[in-house]
């Protein structure tokens, strides 16, 4: 079985997806690990939880494994309490990876996007399945569903379920999770990646009895006073705008975040405020951590921030939305960023 799949799918640049062969893999009970990227967002958690509930119904043993903690505003999804966080339960996570029969890799294109956990995934003997919409996926996975034009990995999971003839297992929990993934990665359906097919899938999910306002409110209307104060501080005190180059920058130190009792996901979407300023074509948010500074980069039009993130900030992503990291404190990172903007980018 595995040899047949490998012969058809492994290592090619343009893979012919053989769903009929893949279906055979799931005909008997399997131990399955679903993994996603570091700093999981709505699409990462939504696509993982949606797939988790389908595979459970099929009779498999399934675990969702994430490298680090995910934002509290995603905890309402049915099944998130079963998620194992690698950095908190490393021994259990390693054992699950080691003994897995099948490994799903969702919402990331390369194993370096899952941090330390990636080394153990690389050593796993499990059959590996990639479902992702980021540019330039690693072709070492044994089965790949990759579409950079897809709005989200959650949309691709729905497509995967359709191809596997598993849509009959859709229920409310799955619908809410996949809808959350699609909604968050499309900016509530406003990004250019939102297509007619995206809306058709959303409609099918709503048909399961899912209420869009409930999902939207659970994610976006659960702010703490401290989070709103942090956003206000960042916009009023920390944002700089270069009108000539069309760039906005916000940088927050670890101390500044802690002052407002920062929690995971507390700065989610902050970079988009900078991009909303008239005349701005690229917005950058820098967030200082213990030993690194993370960057979120957004752009409008044809400005490719995926390329910028890859070439200068050890990252990547999509054309108009990317991320990266620098192994330095915020002050050094801001100096480095300024040098890149002034001397290495043609804007």
Secondary structure, 3 states (H helix, E strand, C coil): CHHHHHHHHCCCCCCCCCHHHHHHHCCCCCEEEEEECCCCCHHHHHHHHHHHHHHHHCCCEEEEEECCCCCHHHCCCCCHHHCEECCCCHHHHHHHHHHCCEEEEECCCCHHHHCCHHHHHHHCCCEEEEEECCCCCCCCCCEEEECCCCCCHHHHHHHHHHHCCCHHHCCHHHHHHHHHHHHHHCCCCCCCCCCHHHHHHHHHHHCCCCCHHHHHHHHHCCCCHHHHHHHHHHHHHHEEEECCCCEEEEEECHHHHHHCCCCCCCCCCHHHHHHCCCCCCEEEEEEECCCCEEEEEEECCCCCHHHHHHHHCCCEECCCEEEEEECCCHHHHHHHHHHHHHHCCCC
